[in-house]
Amino acid sequence: MFSKTMLVLVLPVAMALLAGAVLPFQAAANAAVGRTLGHWLWGAFASLTVSSLVVIAALLVLRVPAPDMGKALQGPWWLWIGGVLGAMYVAAAAALTHKLGAAGFLVLVVAGQIITAVLADHFGVMGLGGKPLSLARLAGVVLILCGMLLVQGNWGAGPAASSTAAVKQPEG
């Protein structure tokens, strides 16, 4: 079957693919619950509340020891920004997925991630090891942006082919 070395290599890749695979459903659910509750911010709040409850349950079930908060409070200022950025992503998903479609929203998210990641690598921010911007990496970013345009575009298709036109919006 799989050797331990193979499993160490395959498991993170499989987990990352699964994490990416669930994002269209998360974005669609956040948008739908936001519409149902009357505002996209309620959709974001509902999503983050459920997420918090799931993480709390996992901490309890797995009996994860309490963190050393003193040590964490001595860390750099950006140590805590992940929650703010996560909330921004969830709110954007709730606000924009029904307008852009799941593919449209996520291809723009991926384009933003790649551009920012290449810059973060280049400048070595937030403890990342510096990886200089090269012509090959820049070409990769350009190709991703071209792919984003192809996925988001409505090249000659009628209005029924639009991701937003095909979705029946609930009344209210």
C-alpha positions as CSV (number, residue, x, y, z in Angstrom):
1,M,0.0,0.0,0.0
2,F,1.6,3.3,1.1
3,S,4.9,3.5,2.8
4,K,5.2,5.9,5.8
5,T,7.4,8.3,3.7
6,M,4.8,8.2,0.9
7,L,2.0,8.9,3.4
8,V,3.9,11.9,4.8
9,L,4.1,13.3,1.3
10,V,0.6,12.4,0.1
11,L,-1.4,13.3,3.2
12,P,-0.6,17.0,3.3
13,V,-1.4,17.3,-0.5
14,A,-4.6,15.4,-0.1
15,M,-5.6,17.6,2.9
16,A,-4.8,20.8,1.0
17,L,-6.9,19.6,-2.0
18,L,-9.8,18.7,0.3
19,A,-9.5,22.1,1.9
20,G,-9.7,23.7,-1.5
21,A,-12.5,21.4,-2.6
22,V,-14.8,22.5,0.2
23,L,-14.4,26.2,-0.4
24,P,-17.0,26.5,-3.2
25,F,-19.6,24.9,-0.9
26,Q,-18.5,27.1,2.1
27,A,-18.8,30.2,-0.1
28,A,-22.2,29.2,-1.5
29,A,-23.5,28.3,2.0
30,N,-22.3,31.6,3.5
31,A,-24.0,33.5,0.7
32,A,-27.3,31.5,1.1
33,V,-27.4,31.9,4.9
34,G,-26.7,35.6,4.5
35,R,-29.6,36.0,2.1
36,T,-31.8,33.9,4.3
37,L,-30.9,36.0,7.4
38,G,-31.3,39.3,5.5
39,H,-27.7,40.5,5.1
40,W,-24.4,39.0,4.1
41,L,-22.8,40.0,7.4
42,W,-25.3,37.7,9.2
43,G,-24.1,35.0,6.9
44,A,-20.5,35.7,7.9
45,F,-21.5,35.7,11.5
46,A,-23.4,32.5,11.3
47,S,-20.4,30.8,9.5
48,L,-17.8,32.0,12.0
49,T,-20.0,31.0,15.0
50,V,-20.5,27.5,13.7
51,S,-16.7,27.4,12.9
52,S,-15.9,28.4,16.5
53,L,-18.2,25.8,17.9
54,V,-16.6,23.1,15.7
55,V,-13.1,24.1,16.8
56,I,-14.2,24.2,20.5
57,A,-15.7,20.7,20.2
58,A,-12.5,19.4,18.5
59,L,-10.3,20.9,21.2
60,L,-12.4,19.1,23.8
61,V,-12.6,15.8,22.0
62,L,-8.9,15.7,21.2
63,R,-8.1,17.0,24.7
64,V,-5.7,19.6,23.4
65,P,-3.8,21.2,26.3
66,A,-4.4,24.9,27.1
67,P,-2.1,27.3,25.3
68,D,0.6,29.4,26.8
69,M,-1.1,32.8,26.3
70,G,1.8,34.7,27.9
71,K,4.1,33.4,25.2
72,A,1.6,34.2,22.5
73,L,1.1,37.8,23.8
74,Q,4.9,38.4,23.5
75,G,4.8,37.5,19.8
76,P,4.7,39.9,16.9
77,W,1.7,42.1,16.4
78,W,0.6,40.2,13.3
79,L,0.3,36.9,15.2
80,W,-3.4,37.7,15.8
81,I,-4.4,39.0,12.4
82,G,-5.5,35.6,11.1
83,G,-8.9,35.9,12.8
84,V,-9.5,39.3,11.2
85,L,-8.4,38.1,7.8
86,G,-10.5,35.0,8.1
87,A,-13.5,37.1,9.0
88,M,-12.8,39.3,5.9
89,Y,-12.7,36.2,3.7
90,V,-15.9,34.7,5.1
91,A,-17.7,38.0,4.8
92,A,-16.5,38.4,1.2
93,A,-17.7,34.9,0.4
94,A,-21.1,35.7,1.9
95,A,-21.4,39.0,0.0
96,L,-20.0,38.1,-3.4
97,T,-20.5,34.4,-4.2
98,H,-24.1,34.9,-5.3
99,K,-23.0,37.8,-7.6
100,L,-19.9,36.2,-9.1
101,G,-20.8,32.5,-8.8
102,A,-18.6,30.0,-6.9
103,A,-16.0,29.7,-9.6
104,G,-15.9,33.4,-10.3
105,F,-15.4,34.2,-6.6
106,L,-12.9,31.6,-6.0
107,V,-10.8,32.2,-9.0
108,L,-10.5,35.8,-7.9
109,V,-9.6,34.7,-4.4
110,V,-6.9,32.4,-5.8
111,A,-5.5,35.2,-8.0
112,G,-5.4,37.4,-4.9
113,Q,-3.7,34.7,-2.9
114,I,-1.1,34.0,-5.5
115,I,-0.2,37.6,-6.1
116,T,0.1,38.3,-2.4
117,A,2.0,35.0,-1.7
118,V,4.6,35.8,-4.4
119,L,5.1,39.2,-2.9
120,A,5.2,37.9,0.7
121,D,7.8,35.2,-0.4
122,H,9.8,37.9,-2.2
123,F,10.0,40.2,0.8
124,G,10.1,37.5,3.4
125,V,7.3,39.0,5.5
126,M,5.7,37.4,8.6
127,G,8.6,35.0,9.2
128,L,8.6,33.5,5.7
129,G,11.9,32.8,4.1
130,G,12.6,35.1,1.3
131,K,12.1,33.6,-2.2
132,P,13.0,36.3,-4.8
133,L,10.6,37.1,-7.6
134,S,11.8,35.6,-10.8
135,L,10.7,35.8,-14.4
136,A,9.3,32.2,-14.1
137,R,7.3,33.2,-11.0
138,L,6.0,36.4,-12.6
139,A,5.0,34.3,-15.7
140,G,3.1,32.0,-13.4
141,V,1.2,34.9,-11.9
142,V,0.3,36.2,-15.4
143,L,-0.9,32.8,-16.4
144,I,-3.1,32.6,-13.3
145,L,-4.5,36.0,-14.0
146,C,-5.3,34.9,-17.6
147,G,-7.0,31.8,-16.3
148,M,-9.0,34.0,-13.9
149,L,-10.2,36.0,-16.9
150,L,-11.1,32.9,-18.8
151,V,-13.1,31.4,-15.9
152,Q,-14.8,34.7,-15.0
153,G,-15.5,35.8,-18.6
154,N,-18.8,35.2,-20.4
155,W,-17.1,35.0,-23.8
156,G,-20.0,35.2,-26.3
157,A,-22.4,33.2,-24.1
158,G,-26.0,34.3,-23.7
159,P,-27.4,35.7,-20.4
160,A,-28.5,32.2,-19.4
161,A,-24.9,31.0,-19.2
162,S,-24.0,33.7,-16.7
163,S,-23.4,32.2,-13.2
164,T,-25.6,34.8,-11.6
165,A,-28.4,34.6,-14.1
166,A,-28.8,30.9,-13.8
167,V,-29.2,31.0,-10.0
168,K,-32.7,31.6,-8.8
169,Q,-32.6,34.2,-6.0
170,P,-35.0,33.7,-3.1
171,E,-37.6,36.3,-2.5
172,G,-37.0,38.8,0.3
